Amino acid sequence: MNEGGFALVTASGDASLRLIAGKRVQPVNTDLIPSWKTVDERLQSSPWHTVDGVHYGVPYQWGANVLAYNTKVFPEAPKSWSVVFEEQNLPDGKSNKGRVQAFDGPIYIADAALYLMHKKPELGIKDPYELTEEQYKAALDLLRAISCNSESLDAYLQNIAPAAGCDEAFDAQLQDVLNALAQNPAGAPARARWLAEKMVLLLQTALLVQHAPAFVSEAFIATRLRQSEGTYGVVDLGAQDVGAILDRAAVGGH
């Protein structure tokens, strides 16, 4: 992002403020965003994208950290994130060692710190994004206990294989991921984060291609995988069956 040349970027709050301070981004004209008035007022002027009353970005989505689990292993949903962060036997009687896959990127340090905030209050963590050296080391030590292994990668590739050939953009980004994996990017945090994001995006696409109506998967591919230029109105809604998508998303939709 520091290299410039982009019409639009998505960045975490700390990265956004660094871009603003470094004069790498310009203010956003919220008058050109029709849905701006529908954004929750608590988010419109959030400190991670608004400086001295000037908007340099807009919040565009929110989400939860989701713990996905195999129902064949867990008859009941896990009650703690400890199944991810601490070695233990799972309900099937086998250890979770080598059977856990976590987000491979710097932002996951904050997730580990959030877990430690409650698990080890003696560390004194108040903000998972502002850690002392001791707290930072503890979070890294926790993350080193889990790693992506060859079995996890094989399972991932098996899940996305059925979608191969569904779209040129999908195939191109899948090849980018395979090339990155071959280069062993573990030592490059920025690259690791990019790789994790791409892998999640491809998996989402593969699941939609296999299990969702065509108009849903096609809209997802068009808006998430294919390259677009411009900032305002970057998504061509006219090319998508928006009505069908909204009907399906409505309560009671299928």
C-alpha positions as CSV (number, residue, x, y, z in Angstrom):
1,M,0.0,0.0,0.0
2,N,2.9,2.3,0.7
3,E,3.9,2.1,-3.0
4,G,0.7,3.9,-4.0
5,G,-1.1,3.5,-7.3
6,F,-4.2,2.0,-5.9
7,A,-7.7,3.5,-6.3
8,L,-8.9,1.9,-3.1
9,V,-7.3,-0.2,-0.3
10,T,-8.6,-2.0,2.8
11,A,-6.5,-1.6,5.9
12,S,-6.7,-2.4,9.5
13,G,-7.1,0.6,11.9
14,D,-3.4,0.8,12.8
15,A,-2.4,0.6,9.2
16,S,-4.9,3.2,8.2
17,L,-3.5,5.8,10.7
18,R,0.0,5.1,9.4
19,L,-1.1,5.7,5.9
20,I,-2.9,8.9,6.9
21,A,0.1,10.2,8.9
22,G,2.4,9.4,6.0
23,K,0.2,11.3,3.6
24,R,-0.3,8.1,1.5
25,V,-4.0,8.5,1.2
26,Q,-6.4,11.4,0.4
27,P,-9.7,12.3,2.0
28,V,-12.9,10.4,1.0
29,N,-15.8,12.4,-0.3
30,T,-18.7,10.9,1.7
31,D,-21.2,12.9,-0.4
32,L,-20.5,10.5,-3.3
33,I,-21.4,7.5,-1.2
34,P,-25.2,7.1,-1.4
35,S,-25.4,4.7,1.6
36,W,-23.2,6.8,3.9
37,K,-26.2,8.0,5.8
38,T,-27.1,4.4,6.7
39,V,-23.7,3.7,8.4
40,D,-24.1,3.6,12.2
41,E,-23.2,7.0,13.5
42,R,-20.8,5.4,16.0
43,L,-18.7,4.2,13.1
44,Q,-18.9,7.2,10.7
45,S,-16.2,9.2,12.5
46,S,-14.2,6.3,14.0
47,P,-10.7,7.3,15.0
48,W,-9.0,4.8,12.8
49,H,-10.1,6.5,9.6
50,T,-11.1,10.0,10.7
51,V,-8.5,12.6,11.7
52,D,-9.3,16.2,12.7
53,G,-12.8,15.7,11.4
54,V,-11.6,14.6,8.0
55,H,-12.7,11.2,6.6
56,Y,-9.9,9.2,5.0
57,G,-11.9,6.0,4.8
58,V,-15.3,4.4,5.5
59,P,-16.3,1.3,7.4
60,Y,-17.7,-1.2,4.9
61,Q,-18.3,-4.4,6.8
62,W,-18.1,-6.1,10.2
63,G,-17.7,-9.7,11.1
64,A,-17.2,-12.1,13.9
65,N,-14.2,-14.4,14.6
66,V,-15.8,-17.8,13.7
67,L,-14.7,-21.0,15.3
68,A,-15.5,-23.7,12.7
69,Y,-15.4,-27.3,14.0
70,N,-16.0,-30.9,12.7
71,T,-19.3,-32.1,14.1
72,K,-18.0,-35.7,13.9
73,V,-15.4,-34.8,16.4
74,F,-17.5,-32.3,18.5
75,P,-21.0,-33.7,19.2
76,E,-21.5,-30.4,21.0
77,A,-20.0,-27.0,20.1
78,P,-16.7,-26.2,21.8
79,K,-17.2,-23.9,24.7
80,S,-13.8,-22.3,24.7
81,W,-11.1,-21.1,22.2
82,S,-8.7,-23.2,24.2
83,V,-9.3,-26.0,21.7
84,V,-7.4,-23.9,19.3
85,F,-4.7,-22.4,21.5
86,E,-3.9,-25.2,23.9
87,E,-2.9,-28.8,23.3
88,Q,-5.6,-31.2,24.6
89,N,-7.6,-34.2,23.8
90,L,-10.8,-33.5,21.8
91,P,-14.1,-35.3,22.4
92,D,-13.1,-38.1,20.1
93,G,-10.2,-39.0,22.5
94,K,-7.5,-37.8,20.2
95,S,-5.1,-34.9,20.7
96,N,-5.8,-31.6,18.8
97,K,-2.1,-31.5,17.9
98,G,-1.7,-31.1,14.2
99,R,-5.5,-30.9,13.7
100,V,-6.0,-27.2,14.2
101,Q,-5.7,-24.5,11.5
102,A,-5.7,-20.8,12.4
103,F,-5.5,-17.6,10.5
104,D,-1.9,-17.2,9.4
105,G,-1.2,-13.5,9.7
106,P,-0.1,-10.8,12.1
107,I,-3.6,-9.8,13.0
108,Y,-4.0,-13.2,14.7
109,I,-1.5,-12.0,17.4
110,A,-4.3,-9.8,18.7
111,D,-6.6,-12.9,18.8
112,A,-4.1,-14.8,20.9
113,A,-3.7,-11.7,23.1
114,L,-7.4,-11.5,23.6
115,Y,-7.5,-15.1,24.7
116,L,-4.6,-14.5,27.1
117,M,-6.3,-11.4,28.5
118,H,-8.8,-13.8,30.1
119,K,-6.8,-16.9,30.4
120,K,-3.8,-15.3,32.1
121,P,-4.9,-12.0,33.7
122,E,-1.6,-11.8,35.5
123,L,-0.1,-10.6,32.1
124,G,-2.1,-7.4,32.6
125,I,-3.3,-7.2,28.9
126,K,-5.8,-4.4,28.6
127,D,-5.8,-3.9,24.8
128,P,-4.9,-6.8,22.5
129,Y,-3.6,-4.2,20.0
130,E,-1.2,-2.5,22.5
131,L,1.1,-5.0,24.1
132,T,4.2,-4.8,26.2
133,E,7.2,-6.8,25.2
134,E,6.3,-9.5,27.8
135,Q,2.7,-9.6,26.6
136,Y,3.8,-9.7,22.9
137,K,6.2,-12.6,23.6
138,A,3.4,-14.5,25.4
139,A,1.1,-14.1,22.4
140,L,3.8,-15.3,20.0
141,D,4.6,-18.3,22.2
142,L,0.9,-19.2,22.2
143,L,0.7,-19.0,18.4
144,R,3.9,-21.1,17.9
145,A,2.0,-24.0,19.5
146,I,-0.3,-24.2,16.5
147,S,0.8,-24.4,12.9
148,C,-0.6,-25.4,9.5
149,N,0.7,-28.8,8.6
150,S,0.6,-30.8,5.3
151,E,-2.5,-32.7,6.3
152,S,-4.4,-29.4,6.8
153,L,-3.2,-28.2,3.4
154,D,-4.2,-31.4,1.7
155,A,-7.7,-31.1,3.2
156,Y,-7.9,-27.5,2.1
157,L,-7.0,-28.3,-1.5
158,Q,-9.5,-31.2,-1.6
159,N,-12.2,-28.8,-0.5
160,I,-11.5,-26.3,-3.3
161,A,-10.7,-28.8,-6.1
162,P,-14.3,-29.2,-7.2
163,A,-14.5,-25.4,-8.1
164,A,-11.4,-25.5,-10.3
165,G,-12.3,-24.2,-13.8
166,C,-15.4,-22.4,-12.6
167,D,-14.0,-19.0,-13.5
168,E,-10.8,-17.6,-14.9
169,A,-10.4,-15.3,-11.9
170,F,-10.7,-18.2,-9.5
171,D,-8.1,-20.3,-11.4
172,A,-5.7,-17.4,-11.6
173,Q,-5.9,-16.6,-7.9
174,L,-5.6,-20.3,-7.0
175,Q,-2.4,-20.5,-9.0
176,D,-1.1,-17.4,-7.2
177,V,-1.8,-19.2,-3.9
178,L,-0.1,-22.4,-5.0
179,N,2.9,-20.4,-6.1
180,A,3.1,-18.6,-2.8
181,L,2.9,-21.8,-0.9
182,A,5.7,-23.2,-2.9
183,Q,7.9,-20.3,-1.9
184,N,7.3,-21.0,1.8
185,P,6.2,-17.5,2.9
186,A,6.3,-18.2,6.6
187,G,9.1,-15.8,7.2
188,A,7.2,-12.9,5.6
189,P,4.3,-11.8,7.8
190,A,2.8,-9.4,5.2
191,R,2.9,-12.1,2.6
192,A,1.5,-14.6,5.1
193,R,-1.5,-12.4,5.8
194,W,-2.1,-11.9,2.0
195,L,-1.9,-15.7,1.6
196,A,-4.3,-16.5,4.4
197,E,-6.9,-14.0,3.1
198,K,-6.6,-15.4,-0.4
199,M,-7.0,-19.0,0.8
200,V,-10.2,-18.1,2.8
201,L,-11.6,-16.2,-0.2
202,L,-11.0,-19.2,-2.5
203,L,-12.6,-21.6,0.0
204,Q,-15.6,-19.4,0.3
205,T,-15.9,-19.3,-3.5
206,A,-15.6,-23.1,-3.7
207,L,-18.3,-23.7,-1.1
208,L,-20.7,-21.3,-2.9
209,V,-20.0,-22.8,-6.3
210,Q,-20.8,-26.3,-4.9
211,H,-23.7,-25.5,-2.6
212,A,-25.3,-22.2,-3.5
213,P,-27.5,-21.1,-6.4
214,A,-25.6,-19.9,-9.5
215,F,-26.7,-16.3,-9.1
216,V,-25.1,-16.2,-5.6
217,S,-21.8,-17.7,-6.6
218,E,-21.6,-15.6,-9.7
219,A,-22.2,-12.4,-7.8
220,F,-19.6,-13.4,-5.2
221,I,-17.0,-14.1,-7.9
222,A,-17.7,-10.9,-9.7
223,T,-17.5,-8.7,-6.6
224,R,-14.7,-10.5,-4.7
225,L,-12.4,-12.2,-7.2
226,R,-12.4,-10.2,-10.5
227,Q,-10.4,-7.0,-10.6
228,S,-12.3,-3.7,-10.7
229,E,-11.2,-0.2,-11.1
230,G,-12.5,2.9,-9.4
231,T,-13.7,3.6,-5.9
232,Y,-17.2,4.9,-5.9
233,G,-19.7,2.5,-7.3
234,V,-17.0,-0.2,-7.8
235,V,-19.6,-3.0,-7.9
236,D,-21.7,-3.2,-11.0
237,L,-25.0,-4.2,-9.4
238,G,-26.7,-4.0,-12.8
239,A,-24.9,-7.1,-13.8
240,Q,-26.1,-9.2,-10.8
241,D,-29.4,-10.6,-9.9
242,V,-29.7,-8.4,-6.9
243,G,-33.4,-9.1,-6.3
244,A,-32.9,-12.9,-6.1
245,I,-29.9,-12.4,-3.8
246,L,-31.9,-10.2,-1.4
247,D,-34.9,-12.6,-1.5
248,R,-32.6,-15.4,-0.5
249,A,-31.0,-13.4,2.3
250,A,-34.4,-12.3,3.7
251,V,-35.8,-14.1,6.7
252,G,-37.4,-17.3,5.6
253,G,-35.4,-17.3,2.3
254,H,-33.6,-20.5,1.1
